[in-house]
């Protein structure tokens, strides 16, 4: 995947996650868990371009 494809996929996953969860409400949802797991896998594939401590493509924090 290209960095922009990774970025777009993570953005779509995060939007779905936001639809599932509500502020101040605990949500145990297998779909959310799977989407978070997919985001982690996408972050592993990302070539990373860090700006202000976070990757512009996958949002991963810069490791010290």
C-alpha positions in Angstrom: 0.0 0.0 0.0 1.1 3.5 -0.6 1.4 5.9 2.3 -1.7 7.8 1.2 -3.7 4.5 0.9 -2.7 3.7 4.4 -3.7 7.1 5.6 -7.1 6.9 3.9 -7.8 3.4 5.2 -6.9 4.4 8.8 -9.1 7.5 8.5 -12.1 5.3 7.3 -11.5 2.9 10.2 -11.3 5.7 12.7 -14.6 7.2 11.4 -16.3 3.8 11.8 -14.9 3.6 15.4 -16.2 7.1 16.2 -19.7 6.0 15.0 -19.6 3.0 17.4 -18.5 4.8 20.5 -19.9 7.6 22.6 -18.1 9.9 25.0 -18.2 8.7 28.6 -19.7 5.4 27.7 -17.8 2.1 27.8 -18.2 0.2 24.6 -17.0 -3.4 24.2 -17.4 -4.1 20.5 -15.6 -6.7 18.4 -15.8 -4.5 15.3 -14.0 -1.7 17.1 -11.4 -4.2 18.3 -10.8 -5.5 14.8 -10.5 -2.0 13.3 -8.0 -1.0 15.9 -6.0 -4.2 15.2 -6.1 -3.4 11.5 -4.9 0.1 12.2 -1.9 -1.3 14.1 -1.0 -3.6 11.2 -1.3 -0.7 8.7 1.0 1.3 11.0 3.6 -1.5 10.7 3.5 -1.2 6.9 3.8 2.6 6.8 7.1 4.2 5.8 6.4 7.0 8.3 7.0 10.7 7.8 7.0 12.3 11.2 6.0 15.9 11.8 5.5 17.3 15.2 6.0 13.9 16.7 3.4 12.0 14.7 3.4 10.3 11.3 1.5 12.3 8.7 0.1 9.1 7.2 -0.7 6.7 10.0 -0.8 9.0 13.1 1.7 6.8 15.0 3.7 8.7 17.6 7.4 9.1 17.1 9.3 6.6 19.2 12.2 8.0 21.2 
